[in-house]
Every structure is written in C-alpha cells, then in structure tokens.
Amino acid sequence: MRGGRILIIVGIVGVVLALILGGIWLIRSRTPPTPPPDTTEGDGEGPPAIGDMREIVVAAQEKIPRGHRITEEEGAVQLALWPEEAIPEDALFELESAYGQIARVDIPKNMPVTKDMLTEDAGDLAAIGSEAALMIPPGKVGYAIAVAGNASVAWAIQPGDHVDVLISLLFVDLDEEFQTATPNLGVAMTEEGGLAGMMGRLEVLPDGTLVMVMPSEMSQRPRLVTQLTVQNAQVLRVGTWAEEEETPPPPVDGEGEDGEEGEVAASDTPQALKQWVTLAISPQEAAVLKYAEEVGASIDFVLRSVDDHAESVRFNITAVTLDYIVAEYGIEAPAKLPYGVTPPVSGVRPGAGGEVASEKTEVEDIEYGRLDQVSQTVEEPAPEE
C-alpha cells in the first residue's frame, strides 16, 4: 500500500511539472526575443552614434539669398546634427548667433552657416568679391581665354569638364646679335661707294667658278611645332561671367521689322565664332598661356575623359614636327617626274581646320589665326556698269 501511494504522489508531481514547463514554453513562444546589444562596428547604413555628432546652425530655407537679413520669426536657419569631423571652421552652434545678421553670399539649404558668410553691416556686401572666386580651388587661379569652336571640341566642353591645352609655334632662325631673321643684308664697300645686297653663301661650281648663292625667297620659312602644355585644367565657365541680355534674332527671309522687304547684311547677324572659356589652373600655367597668347601661338583645347580627371593622370607626348610625322608614319617625298598634272597643284583643300560659317551669312572665307582674333572676309558684289 505504501509503495502505491508513493507512485501516485510521484505521478502527480510529474503532471504538475509538465504543466509548469508547458506554460513557460507557451509564454516564451509568444514573446519576441530581445536582440543582444551590438558590440561590432556599424556597416555605415545606420545613423552614427550620438557621441560623434554635434548640433550646428544650417540653412533651413531653399536658399538664403545674398543680402537677406536673418530673423528669428522667419525660421531661415535651424539646428541640425553634424559629424564632428566634418564641421567647418567658424561654424555657428547657436541660432542666436545668426539672428540679425546679413548673408554675404547665397547659402543653399542644409549648408552649415559659418561666420564669414554673415555680416552685420550691409556695406560689407560690396567687398565680398565675385562668385567666380568661390569656385576656384585653393592654389589655383582663374584664367579666361577666347577660343573658336574649332579649338574647343566644337563647343562640347562645359563647366566641370577637364581639358588639356595644345599650342603650335612657328620658329625662325635669328642673328644672335641683331635678333633679326636671317639671312642678313650685306654692303660691299668699294671705291665708288657701297653696294648693298643679301648675304648668302659662297659655292664653287663644277667648272671652278666661285659664286654667291642667294635665297630665292626674301623671307625665311618658319618651322612649325605642336606640343601639349597645360594639362587637366578644370573648366569653370563657358561664356562671360556677366549676365548677358538676350538679343532678339535678326529678321530673315528678306523681311524687315515692319514686315517690309529688305536684305539683312551679313554683319548684322550675330556670330558665335568665339567665346570666353575660364580655366582653373596653377599660376605657372597661367603664365604659360599668357605667353602663348602674346606671341600669337595657335591654342586648342582637347577634352579629357571623365575617368582621367585625377591630378595624377598626366600624359607624356613628343613634340610634333614635320620630321616627326614623316618618320612616325613613314611618309615619303614623291619622286621628281618628267611629267605632271595640269593645272599645277599649289595647295591643298581645307580639312579639319577649314571653313566654319553660319548658313545665315554670306561668308566666303573665314581665317583662323590667333583664336581670339577671328576675321571674316565677305565677297562684295561687283558694281553694276
């Protein structure tokens, strides 16, 4: 009897324990587990720890325009969390520091407001300088040069692009003392007086006669060389910095302003033959371009790939001369023959550097010398007899 009671008690205790464990399991299954604290470094997707952030004053409007006085009522500025390592120098940390101040420059929305952006005196706005100076990287200068469309990749270049600069120069031989082009002029002194003539060189003919060989041309033929100079220059702007008023297009199809028939002269048609291009370059590179312009060199821009904008990407090329082209591409001078074509060929037709004219003008010839000196030659009609 005693053994049966023990078995009954043990069974009751087992049932109770089973019910308790089942209840605990049911409660845990319905409660979401609490994630363990994250002890690893973040992957950059979540917000940084609050300890790495600090409240600074930023612009709250779409843009705080230059010359606008900031007040508390309008809510032009607000406090925002900003990474401490990215907080600019002279940043403002209290809204009261910005109230009553005047914006010296345009401040875009969410941009940190610094002390040098604000002033108490409206007269300081005149001394803020140009917007162009704000776009020039430190250590660079802005240099503007006028170029034609055929020297600017057909106006493909736009602000933000990077370009290299090609220049072509013409070399002549000089008398080192006179600093004048050779050959020199000489004067033979005789008893009757002086006899002037161009100096040449003495040669002996096959029959032993001594002769003075003179050049067949009065001027020396210059020697052309082309080289890559300034590299990786950032384009700041294409066109002038001043706001230009739009010019209404001239009347076409022979109609005047009042609907009367008339002809539009070629000189009345606006021509975009050249535009200003402003580059951000080093002071030394600015001196190079200045020299090239002063000596009348031909200047062309070549557009860089967006993958080659890094400062470390530089190209090493060989200066190109006639000798280089002949040797590199295996060009041979044609043989002298006892026959030829007629009429004789004395020149070649323009290729890539040929004429570029507007369809609205009666331009017969456009000459490109220096790129900021583009001249047009318009054929005038012959007078009627």
HUGI-V597625 format. One line per field, one symbol per residue. burial: + if it has 16 or more other ideal C-beta (glycine too) atoms within 10 Angstrom, else -. A space follows every 50 residues. Layout:
burial: ???
This chain:
burial: -------------------------------------------------- -----++++++--+---+-+-----++----+--------++--+--+-- +++++++----+++--+++--------+-------+---++++-++++++ ++----+---+++++++-+-------------+----------------- ------------------------++-+++++++++++------------ +------------+-+------++--+++++---++-++--++---++++ +-++---------------+------------------------------ ----------+-+--+-+--+--+-----------
